[in-house]
């Protein structure tokens, strides 16, 4: 299982989403925890114009929410800067 940590700003933004979107992001995070860097498109993709930054795409990209994350060692950090 891969470790995912939320940065304070990311945790705050997550709390501001609707309940439906929080569930969608939580499901995407669970997939990241299980598959780590092997999480395929459309569930994860490179964040355009931001090297080494990726985005989770809840509901296979059908959600308006995107959760930015980056891998540092064996840990994924939610937010744009670990």
N, CA, C and O atoms as a GROMACS GRO file, in nm:
protein
  328
    1UNK      N    1   0.085  -0.118   0.000
    1UNK     CA    2   0.000   0.000   0.000
    1UNK      C    3   0.089   0.124   0.000
    1UNK      O    4   0.184   0.132   0.078
    2UNK      N    5   0.059   0.218  -0.086
    2UNK     CA    6   0.134   0.344  -0.096
    2UNK      C    7   0.078   0.445   0.003
    2UNK      O    8  -0.043   0.449   0.028
    3UNK      N    9   0.166   0.527   0.058
    3UNK     CA   10   0.124   0.629   0.154
    3UNK      C   11   0.089   0.758   0.081
    3UNK      O   12   0.162   0.802  -0.008
    4UNK      N   13  -0.023   0.818   0.120
    4UNK     CA   14  -0.066   0.947   0.067
    4UNK      C   15  -0.083   1.041   0.185
    4UNK      O   16  -0.153   1.011   0.281
    5UNK      N   17  -0.018   1.157   0.176
    5UNK     CA   18  -0.030   1.260   0.281
    5UNK      C   19  -0.086   1.386   0.218
    5UNK      O   20  -0.052   1.423   0.106
    6UNK      N   21  -0.174   1.451   0.294
    6UNK     CA   22  -0.233   1.576   0.247
    6UNK      C   23  -0.157   1.694   0.306
    6UNK      O   24  -0.133   1.699   0.427
    7UNK      N   25  -0.120   1.787   0.223
    7UNK     CA   26  -0.065   1.912   0.272
    7UNK      C   27  -0.179   1.994   0.332
    7UNK      O   28  -0.294   1.975   0.291
    8UNK      N   29  -0.151   2.083   0.427
    8UNK     CA   30  -0.260   2.158   0.492
    8UNK      C   31  -0.353   2.229   0.394
    8UNK      O   32  -0.475   2.224   0.412
    9UNK      N   33  -0.299   2.293   0.293
    9UNK     CA   34  -0.385   2.364   0.197
    9UNK      C   35  -0.472   2.267   0.119
    9UNK      O   36  -0.588   2.297   0.090
   10UNK      N   37  -0.418   2.150   0.085
   10UNK     CA   38  -0.495   2.050   0.012
   10UNK      C   39  -0.607   1.994   0.100
   10UNK      O   40  -0.719   1.974   0.053
   11UNK      N   41  -0.577   1.970   0.227
   11UNK     CA   42  -0.678   1.919   0.319
   11UNK      C   43  -0.791   2.021   0.335
   11UNK      O   44  -0.909   1.985   0.342
   12UNK      N   45  -0.754   2.149   0.340
   12UNK     CA   46  -0.855   2.255   0.352
   12UNK      C   47  -0.944   2.258   0.228
   12UNK      O   48  -1.067   2.266   0.239
   13UNK      N   49  -0.883   2.252   0.111
   13UNK     CA   50  -0.961   2.253  -0.013
   13UNK      C   51  -1.052   2.132  -0.022
   13UNK      O   52  -1.166   2.142  -0.068
   14UNK      N   53  -1.003   2.016   0.021
   14UNK     CA   54  -1.084   1.896   0.020
   14UNK      C   55  -1.209   1.915   0.106
   14UNK      O   56  -1.319   1.875   0.068
   15UNK      N   57  -1.190   1.975   0.222
   15UNK     CA   58  -1.303   2.000   0.311
   15UNK      C   59  -1.405   2.097   0.256
   15UNK      O   60  -1.520   2.099   0.301
   16UNK      N   61  -1.366   2.177   0.158
   16UNK     CA   62  -1.458   2.276   0.099
   16UNK      C   63  -1.538   2.220  -0.019
   16UNK      O   64  -1.628   2.286  -0.070
   17UNK      N   65  -1.505   2.097  -0.062
   17UNK     CA   66  -1.579   2.035  -0.172
   17UNK      C   67  -1.714   1.986  -0.124
   17UNK      O   68  -1.735   1.966  -0.004
   18UNK      N   69  -1.805   1.968  -0.216
   18UNK     CA   70  -1.935   1.909  -0.182
   18UNK      C   71  -1.911   1.766  -0.134
   18UNK      O   72  -1.806   1.707  -0.161
   19UNK      N   73  -2.007   1.711  -0.064
   19UNK     CA   74  -1.994   1.574  -0.014
   19UNK      C   75  -1.971   1.477  -0.129
   19UNK      O   76  -1.888   1.386  -0.119
   20UNK      N   77  -2.041   1.496  -0.237
   20UNK     CA   78  -2.027   1.408  -0.355
   20UNK      C   79  -1.886   1.413  -0.411
   20UNK      O   80  -1.828   1.310  -0.444
   21UNK      N   81  -1.829   1.533  -0.421
   21UNK     CA   82  -1.693   1.547  -0.475
   21UNK      C   83  -1.588   1.493  -0.377
   21UNK      O   84  -1.488   1.436  -0.419
   22UNK      N   85  -1.612   1.511  -0.246
   22UNK     CA   86  -1.519   1.455  -0.147
   22UNK      C   87  -1.512   1.303  -0.160
   22UNK      O   88  -1.404   1.244  -0.152
   23UNK      N   89  -1.627   1.240  -0.179
   23UNK     CA   90  -1.631   1.094  -0.197
   23UNK      C   91  -1.557   1.055  -0.324
   23UNK      O   92  -1.482   0.957  -0.324
   24UNK      N   93  -1.578   1.129  -0.432
   24UNK     CA   94  -1.510   1.098  -0.558
   24UNK      C   95  -1.359   1.110  -0.543
   24UNK      O   96  -1.285   1.025  -0.591
   25UNK      N   97  -1.312   1.215  -0.476
   25UNK     CA   98  -1.168   1.232  -0.454
   25UNK      C   99  -1.116   1.122  -0.363
   25UNK      O  100  -1.009   1.067  -0.389
   26UNK      N  101  -1.189   1.088  -0.259
   26UNK     CA  102  -1.147   0.981  -0.168
   26UNK      C  103  -1.133   0.848  -0.241
   26UNK      O  104  -1.039   0.773  -0.215
   27UNK      N  105  -1.224   0.820  -0.332
   27UNK     CA  106  -1.215   0.696  -0.411
   27UNK      C  107  -1.091   0.698  -0.502
   27UNK      O  108  -1.024   0.596  -0.517
   28UNK      N  109  -1.062   0.813  -0.560
   28UNK     CA  110  -0.943   0.824  -0.644
   28UNK      C  111  -0.815   0.808  -0.561
   28UNK      O  112  -0.719   0.746  -0.606
   29UNK      N  113  -0.815   0.863  -0.441
   29UNK     CA  114  -0.700   0.849  -0.351
   29UNK      C  115  -0.680   0.703  -0.314
   29UNK      O  116  -0.566   0.656  -0.307
   30UNK      N  117  -0.789   0.630  -0.290
   30UNK     CA  118  -0.778   0.487  -0.258
   30UNK      C  119  -0.711   0.411  -0.373
   30UNK      O  120  -0.629   0.322  -0.350
   31UNK      N  121  -0.746   0.446  -0.495
   31UNK     CA  122  -0.684   0.382  -0.611
   31UNK      C  123  -0.535   0.414  -0.614
   31UNK      O  124  -0.454   0.326  -0.646
   32UNK      N  125  -0.498   0.538  -0.583
   32UNK     CA  126  -0.357   0.577  -0.580
   32UNK      C  127  -0.284   0.499  -0.471
   32UNK      O  128  -0.171   0.455  -0.491
   33UNK      N  129  -0.347   0.481  -0.355
   33UNK     CA  130  -0.284   0.406  -0.247
   33UNK      C  131  -0.257   0.261  -0.287
   33UNK      O  132  -0.155   0.204  -0.249
   34UNK      N  133  -0.346   0.203  -0.363
   34UNK     CA  134  -0.330   0.064  -0.404
   34UNK      C  135  -0.230   0.050  -0.519
   34UNK      O  136  -0.142  -0.036  -0.515
   35UNK      N  137  -0.244   0.134  -0.620
   35UNK     CA  138  -0.164   0.117  -0.743
   35UNK      C  139  -0.039   0.204  -0.749
   35UNK      O  140   0.052   0.177  -0.827
   36UNK      N  141  -0.034   0.310  -0.667
   36UNK     CA  142   0.084   0.398  -0.668
   36UNK      C  143   0.111   0.452  -0.808
   36UNK      O  144   0.019   0.495  -0.878
   37UNK      N  145   0.238   0.451  -0.849
   37UNK     CA  146   0.273   0.509  -0.978
   37UNK      C  147   0.219   0.430  -1.098
   37UNK      O  148   0.232   0.475  -1.212
   38UNK      N  149   0.160   0.316  -1.074
   38UNK     CA  150   0.102   0.236  -1.182
   38UNK      C  151  -0.044   0.274  -1.210
   38UNK      O  152  -0.108   0.215  -1.296
   39UNK      N  153  -0.097   0.373  -1.137
   39UNK     CA  154  -0.234   0.419  -1.160
   39UNK      C  155  -0.244   0.477  -1.301
   39UNK      O  156  -0.177   0.575  -1.332
   40UNK      N  157  -0.326   0.416  -1.385
   40UNK     CA  158  -0.328   0.457  -1.526
   40UNK      C  159  -0.422   0.574  -1.556
   40UNK      O  160  -0.505   0.611  -1.474
   41UNK      N  161  -0.406   0.629  -1.675
   41UNK     CA  162  -0.502   0.722  -1.732
   41UNK      C  163  -0.629   0.640  -1.755
   41UNK      O  164  -0.616   0.526  -1.799
   42UNK      N  165  -0.745   0.687  -1.731
   42UNK     CA  166  -0.787   0.823  -1.707
   42UNK      C  167  -0.796   0.861  -1.559
   42UNK      O  168  -0.846   0.969  -1.527
   43UNK      N  169  -0.747   0.776  -1.470
   43UNK     CA  170  -0.754   0.804  -1.326
   43UNK      C  171  -0.646   0.901  -1.280
   43UNK      O  172  -0.662   0.968  -1.178
   44UNK      N  173  -0.537   0.908  -1.355
   44UNK     CA  174  -0.424   0.994  -1.322
   44UNK      C  175  -0.362   1.043  -1.451
   44UNK      O  176  -0.363   0.972  -1.552
   45UNK      N  177  -0.308   1.164  -1.449
   45UNK     CA  178  -0.244   1.220  -1.568
   45UNK      C  179  -0.141   1.324  -1.526
   45UNK      O  180  -0.147   1.377  -1.414
   46UNK      N  181  -0.047   1.353  -1.617
   46UNK     CA  182   0.048   1.461  -1.591
   46UNK      C  183  -0.028   1.593  -1.582
   46UNK      O  184  -0.123   1.616  -1.657
   47UNK      N  185   0.013   1.677  -1.491
   47UNK     CA  186  -0.045   1.812  -1.481
   47UNK      C  187   0.028   1.897  -1.585
   47UNK      O  188   0.150   1.911  -1.580
   48UNK      N  189  -0.045   1.953  -1.677
   48UNK     CA  190   0.015   2.030  -1.786
   48UNK      C  191   0.095   2.148  -1.735
   48UNK      O  192   0.048   2.226  -1.652
   49UNK      N  193   0.218   2.160  -1.786
   49UNK     CA  194   0.302   2.275  -1.754
   49UNK      C  195   0.365   2.271  -1.616
   49UNK      O  196   0.424   2.370  -1.573
   50UNK      N  197   0.353   2.159  -1.546
   50UNK     CA  198   0.409   2.149  -1.411
   50UNK      C  199   0.489   2.019  -1.401
   50UNK      O  200   0.432   1.912  -1.378
   51UNK      N  201   0.621   2.028  -1.418
   51UNK     CA  202   0.701   1.906  -1.415
   51UNK      C  203   0.688   1.832  -1.281
   51UNK      O  204   0.686   1.893  -1.174
   52UNK      N  205   0.679   1.701  -1.291
   52UNK     CA  206   0.672   1.610  -1.176
   52UNK      C  207   0.543   1.624  -1.095
   52UNK      O  208   0.532   1.566  -0.987
   53UNK      N  209   0.448   1.700  -1.144
   53UNK     CA  210   0.320   1.715  -1.075
   53UNK      C  211   0.216   1.636  -1.154
   53UNK      O  212   0.212   1.642  -1.277
   54UNK      N  213   0.134   1.562  -1.082
   54UNK     CA  214   0.030   1.482  -1.146
   54UNK      C  215  -0.106   1.523  -1.091
   54UNK      O  216  -0.116   1.594  -0.990
   55UNK      N  217  -0.210   1.479  -1.159
   55UNK     CA  218  -0.345   1.506  -1.112
   55UNK      C  219  -0.424   1.376  -1.104
   55UNK      O  220  -0.419   1.293  -1.194
   56UNK      N  221  -0.495   1.362  -0.995
   56UNK     CA  222  -0.594   1.255  -0.985
   56UNK      C  223  -0.718   1.304  -1.057
   56UNK      O  224  -0.754   1.421  -1.048
   57UNK      N  225  -0.782   1.213  -1.128
   57UNK     CA  226  -0.900   1.248  -1.206
   57UNK      C  227  -1.018   1.165  -1.156
   57UNK      O  228  -1.047   1.058  -1.210
   58UNK      N  229  -1.086   1.214  -1.052
   58UNK     CA  230  -1.198   1.137  -0.998
   58UNK      C  231  -1.303   1.103  -1.104
   58UNK      O  232  -1.324   1.177  -1.201
   59UNK      N  233  -1.367   0.990  -1.083
   59UNK     CA  234  -1.468   0.938  -1.176
   59UNK      C  235  -1.412   0.929  -1.318
   59UNK      O  236  -1.480   0.961  -1.416
   60UNK      N  237  -1.286   0.885  -1.328
   60UNK     CA  238  -1.220   0.866  -1.458
   60UNK      C  239  -1.220   0.993  -1.542
   60UNK      O  240  -1.226   0.986  -1.665
   61UNK      N  241  -1.213   1.108  -1.477
   61UNK     CA  242  -1.208   1.235  -1.547
   61UNK      C  243  -1.342   1.300  -1.565
   61UNK      O  244  -1.350   1.413  -1.615
   62UNK      N  245  -1.451   1.232  -1.526
   62UNK     CA  246  -1.585   1.290  -1.541
   62UNK      C  247  -1.618   1.391  -1.431
   62UNK      O  248  -1.718   1.462  -1.439
   63UNK      N  249  -1.535   1.397  -1.328
   63UNK     CA  250  -1.555   1.491  -1.218
   63UNK      C  251  -1.491   1.626  -1.251
   63UNK      O  252  -1.387   1.629  -1.317
   64UNK      N  253  -1.550   1.736  -1.206
   64UNK     CA  254  -1.485   1.866  -1.228
   64UNK      C  255  -1.366   1.885  -1.134
   64UNK      O  256  -1.285   1.976  -1.154
   65UNK      N  257  -1.354   1.802  -1.033
   65UNK     CA  258  -1.243   1.815  -0.937
   65UNK      C  259  -1.118   1.746  -0.988
   65UNK      O  260  -1.124   1.642  -1.055
   66UNK      N  261  -1.005   1.805  -0.954
   66UNK     CA  262  -0.874   1.745  -0.982
   66UNK      C  263  -0.791   1.761  -0.855
   66UNK      O  264  -0.788   1.869  -0.796
   67UNK      N  265  -0.725   1.656  -0.815
   67UNK     CA  266  -0.640   1.661  -0.697
   67UNK      C  267  -0.495   1.653  -0.743
   67UNK      O  268  -0.452   1.551  -0.797
   68UNK      N  269  -0.419   1.759  -0.721
   68UNK     CA  270  -0.279   1.759  -0.761
   68UNK      C  271  -0.196   1.684  -0.658
   68UNK      O  272  -0.222   1.693  -0.538
   69UNK      N  273  -0.097   1.611  -0.706
   69UNK     CA  274  -0.009   1.539  -0.616
   69UNK      C  275   0.128   1.521  -0.680
   69UNK      O  276   0.144   1.533  -0.802
   70UNK      N  277   0.224   1.490  -0.594
   70UNK     CA  278   0.358   1.460  -0.644
   70UNK      C  279   0.416   1.351  -0.556
   70UNK      O  280   0.383   1.340  -0.438
   71UNK      N  281   0.503   1.273  -0.616
   71UNK     CA  282   0.570   1.164  -0.544
   71UNK      C  283   0.706   1.211  -0.496
   71UNK      O  284   0.785   1.266  -0.574
   72UNK      N  285   0.734   1.189  -0.368
   72UNK     CA  286   0.865   1.216  -0.312
   72UNK      C  287   0.906   1.087  -0.241
   72UNK      O  288   0.851   1.052  -0.137
   73UNK      N  289   1.002   1.017  -0.300
   73UNK     CA  290   1.039   0.886  -0.247
   73UNK      C  291   0.922   0.790  -0.263
   73UNK      O  292   0.870   0.773  -0.373
   74UNK      N  293   0.882   0.729  -0.154
   74UNK     CA  294   0.771   0.634  -0.157
   74UNK      C  295   0.641   0.694  -0.104
   74UNK      O  296   0.548   0.620  -0.071
   75UNK      N  297   0.634   0.826  -0.097
   75UNK     CA  298   0.515   0.893  -0.043
   75UNK      C  299   0.457   0.987  -0.149
   75UNK      O  300   0.530   1.056  -0.219
   76UNK      N  301   0.325   0.987  -0.159
   76UNK     CA  302   0.255   1.081  -0.246
   76UNK      C  303   0.200   1.193  -0.159
   76UNK      O  304   0.136   1.168  -0.057
   77UNK      N  305   0.227   1.316  -0.200
   77UNK     CA  306   0.180   1.433  -0.126
   77UNK      C  307   0.071   1.502  -0.207
   77UNK      O  308   0.091   1.535  -0.323
   78UNK      N  309  -0.044   1.522  -0.145
   78UNK     CA  310  -0.155   1.592  -0.208
   78UNK      C  311  -0.134   1.742  -0.192
   78UNK      O  312  -0.119   1.792  -0.081
   79UNK      N  313  -0.134   1.812  -0.302
   79UNK     CA  314  -0.106   1.954  -0.303
   79UNK      C  315   0.007   1.979  -0.402
   79UNK      O  316   0.061   1.884  -0.458
   80UNK      N  317   0.043   2.101  -0.424
   80UNK     CA  318   0.144   2.130  -0.527
   80UNK      C  319   0.287   2.138  -0.476
   80UNK      O  320   0.380   2.141  -0.557
   81UNK      N  321   0.307   2.141  -0.344
   81UNK     CA  322   0.444   2.146  -0.291
   81UNK      C  323   0.455   2.066  -0.162
   81UNK      O  324   0.386   2.095  -0.064
   82UNK      N  325   0.542   1.963  -0.161
   82UNK     CA  326   0.560   1.888  -0.037
   82UNK      C  327   0.647   1.962   0.062
   82UNK      O  328   0.672   1.913   0.172
   0.00000   0.00000   0.00000
